């Protein structure tokens, strides 16, 4: 007789990887052997998890086609079982998984498009912060400016891609009526994904602006973040960039 833990582990392997079921003979009934009963669980789990992936990566589905996407999704489900009871959490490793698929080398932009879709979902579900206390910020002594550390909006996500990921995403939206052709020669994207009010927005950033927000998001102080941004883009007006992102609540808190 298997212990409960070993029974659960064996059953999970049998469901996700079609493992041997001899050790699960305790599931047999008079009318249904263990293999048949497990098949019901297997089909339900696979359908649920592949459905979660399809819901989370609609543009990837469109780019690959539903049939091929489902085949890939089943491979992913086998190798990356759900670790929580919340289906919204499922699929975080899918962009990296796509990078391991040899037959997708002809679509080198696909993992970044998947990352963009994943970040949009994360941004949608992120907490809502308090608004920046502008009066308190104005009261910071000038001698302490370099020590300031700013907090980004909880939904703010940054993505750097070597490909025009945003254009690829845009041209694959339902009802898109513009030019459907995207050339990889257009170059890469530096993007901010953020929820403003209830809407998800995707903004292109300059190299310096991207570096500034990245360093602030890593908890770096104002001096370090500004020096890094200017090293990346010497012509950047850091003051203008900071004011813009404070006004639009990309930056929503501070301490020093």
Secondary structure, DSSP 8 states (H G I E B T S, - for coil): ---HHHHHHHHHHHHHH----GGGGGG--SS--HHHHHHHHHHHHHHHHHHHHHHH-HHHHHHH-HHHHHHHHHHHHHHS---SS-GGGTTTTHHHHHHT-GGGTT-TTHHHHHHHHHHHHHHHHS-------HHHHHTS-GGGGGG-EEEE-TT-EEEEESS-HHHHHHHTSTT--S-----GGG--EEEEEEEETTEEEEEE--HHHHHHHHHHHTT--HHHHHHHHHHH-TT--HHHHHHHHHHTTSEEEEE-
